[in-house]
Amino acid sequence: MLQALISPNEQVYSYDKTLLGERIAQVQADTFEVAQPLFWTTVADTVTAEGYYWDGTQALPIPVKPPA
């Protein structure tokens, strides 16, 4: 399992400008101290900062869909 640094102040939008969730700033094995509102959460080894966003409602990383 990896650790994802979630940045709640940075929102992620779809290509049609629908709010998706919050930015995953980075994913790595270890954590370090961060200031609020940033926080760490455990994610699967397949999650990447570039390919996922954080859905705070479900508390899950969700893959970013490519443009249609």
DOLUMGU-237101 format. One record per atom (N, C-alpha, C): residue in three letters; x, z, y. Coordinates in steps of 0.05 Angstrom, whole numbers. Layout:
BEGIN
ALA / X / Z / Y
...
END
This chain:
BEGIN
MET / 17 / 0 / -24
MET / 0 / 0 / 0
MET / 18 / 0 / 25
LEU / 7 / -12 / 46
LEU / 21 / -14 / 72
LEU / 6 / 2 / 93
GLN / 18 / 5 / 116
GLN / 6 / 18 / 139
GLN / 1 / -3 / 161
ALA / -23 / -3 / 172
ALA / -29 / -21 / 194
ALA / -33 / -5 / 219
LEU / -20 / -15 / 241
LEU / -23 / -3 / 267
LEU / -46 / -17 / 281
ILE / -67 / -1 / 287
ILE / -91 / -12 / 299
ILE / -91 / -7 / 329
SER / -97 / -27 / 345
SER / -98 / -25 / 374
SER / -126 / -29 / 384
PRO / -142 / -7 / 386
PRO / -170 / -10 / 393
PRO / -175 / -22 / 421
ASN / -156 / -21 / 439
ASN / -159 / -32 / 466
ASN / -156 / -63 / 466
GLU / -146 / -74 / 444
GLU / -142 / -103 / 443
GLU / -163 / -115 / 424
GLN / -183 / -128 / 436
GLN / -204 / -139 / 420
GLN / -198 / -167 / 410
VAL / -208 / -174 / 387
VAL / -205 / -200 / 374
VAL / -231 / -214 / 375
TYR / -231 / -240 / 384
TYR / -255 / -256 / 385
TYR / -252 / -280 / 367
SER / -275 / -290 / 358
SER / -276 / -315 / 343
SER / -272 / -339 / 362
TYR / -269 / -362 / 351
TYR / -266 / -386 / 367
TYR / -290 / -392 / 385
ASP / -314 / -382 / 376
ASP / -338 / -386 / 393
ASP / -343 / -362 / 411
LYS / -323 / -345 / 414
LYS / -323 / -322 / 433
LYS / -340 / -298 / 424
THR / -345 / -297 / 398
THR / -359 / -274 / 387
THR / -339 / -252 / 381
LEU / -345 / -227 / 390
LEU / -328 / -205 / 385
LEU / -326 / -199 / 355
LEU / -302 / -199 / 344
LEU / -299 / -193 / 315
LEU / -291 / -164 / 310
GLY / -271 / -155 / 325
GLY / -261 / -128 / 320
GLY / -237 / -122 / 337
GLU / -218 / -107 / 326
GLU / -195 / -98 / 341
GLU / -169 / -109 / 329
ARG / -149 / -112 / 345
ARG / -124 / -124 / 336
ARG / -108 / -105 / 318
ILE / -97 / -117 / 297
ILE / -77 / -104 / 280
ILE / -50 / -111 / 292
ALA / -37 / -92 / 305
ALA / -12 / -98 / 319
ALA / 11 / -104 / 301
GLN / 13 / -89 / 279
GLN / 34 / -94 / 259
GLN / 27 / -80 / 233
VAL / 40 / -90 / 212
VAL / 36 / -79 / 185
VAL / 64 / -74 / 173
GLN / 68 / -50 / 162
GLN / 94 / -44 / 151
GLN / 91 / -21 / 131
ALA / 113 / -14 / 118
ALA / 112 / 7 / 97
ALA / 111 / 35 / 109
ASP / 125 / 40 / 131
ASP / 127 / 66 / 143
ASP / 113 / 67 / 170
THR / 105 / 91 / 178
THR / 93 / 95 / 204
THR / 113 / 109 / 223
PHE / 106 / 108 / 248
PHE / 121 / 124 / 269
PHE / 100 / 134 / 288
GLU / 107 / 153 / 304
GLU / 89 / 166 / 322
GLU / 79 / 146 / 343
VAL / 53 / 145 / 348
VAL / 41 / 128 / 368
VAL / 23 / 144 / 386
ALA / 18 / 134 / 410
ALA / 0 / 147 / 429
ALA / -28 / 138 / 424
GLN / -47 / 155 / 429
GLN / -76 / 147 / 427
GLN / -82 / 127 / 448
PRO / -98 / 108 / 444
PRO / -117 / 105 / 422
PRO / -106 / 91 / 397
LEU / -80 / 83 / 397
LEU / -69 / 70 / 374
LEU / -70 / 89 / 350
PHE / -73 / 78 / 326
PHE / -73 / 94 / 302
PHE / -64 / 78 / 278
TRP / -55 / 92 / 258
TRP / -46 / 79 / 232
TRP / -68 / 83 / 211
THR / -70 / 63 / 194
THR / -88 / 65 / 171
THR / -76 / 50 / 147
THR / -82 / 59 / 124
THR / -71 / 47 / 99
THR / -87 / 22 / 93
VAL / -72 / 1 / 86
VAL / -84 / -25 / 79
VAL / -71 / -36 / 54
ALA / -83 / -56 / 42
ALA / -72 / -70 / 19
ALA / -46 / -85 / 26
ASP / -30 / -90 / 6
ASP / -5 / -104 / 10
ASP / -8 / -133 / 19
THR / -32 / -143 / 17
THR / -37 / -171 / 25
THR / -44 / -174 / 54
VAL / -49 / -152 / 68
VAL / -58 / -153 / 96
VAL / -34 / -159 / 114
THR / -38 / -177 / 134
THR / -17 / -183 / 154
THR / -29 / -180 / 181
ALA / -12 / -175 / 201
ALA / -21 / -172 / 229
ALA / -32 / -199 / 239
GLU / -21 / -221 / 231
GLU / -28 / -247 / 240
GLU / -54 / -257 / 227
GLY / -59 / -249 / 203
GLY / -82 / -260 / 188
GLY / -107 / -243 / 186
TYR / -106 / -219 / 198
TYR / -128 / -201 / 196
TYR / -134 / -187 / 223
TYR / -159 / -178 / 225
TYR / -166 / -160 / 248
TYR / -179 / -135 / 236
TRP / -183 / -115 / 252
TRP / -194 / -89 / 242
TRP / -224 / -88 / 250
ASP / -241 / -85 / 231
ASP / -270 / -80 / 236
ASP / -274 / -50 / 236
GLY / -277 / -39 / 260
GLY / -280 / -10 / 263
GLY / -306 / 0 / 252
THR / -327 / -16 / 252
THR / -353 / -8 / 241
THR / -351 / -3 / 211
GLN / -338 / -21 / 197
GLN / -334 / -18 / 168
GLN / -309 / -4 / 160
ALA / -291 / 0 / 180
ALA / -265 / 12 / 175
ALA / -249 / -4 / 154
LEU / -248 / -30 / 158
LEU / -235 / -48 / 139
LEU / -220 / -70 / 154
PRO / -197 / -79 / 143
PRO / -185 / -103 / 154
PRO / -200 / -128 / 143
ILE / -205 / -147 / 161
ILE / -221 / -171 / 154
ILE / -203 / -195 / 159
PRO / -202 / -215 / 141
PRO / -186 / -239 / 146
PRO / -198 / -255 / 169
VAL / -180 / -266 / 185
VAL / -188 / -283 / 207
VAL / -194 / -310 / 195
LYS / -218 / -321 / 202
LYS / -225 / -347 / 191
LYS / -213 / -369 / 208
PRO / -203 / -390 / 196
PRO / -192 / -413 / 212
PRO / -214 / -427 / 227
PRO / -207 / -441 / 248
PRO / -227 / -455 / 264
PRO / -241 / -476 / 247
ALA / -267 / -480 / 252
ALA / -283 / -499 / 236
ALA / -279 / -528 / 246
END
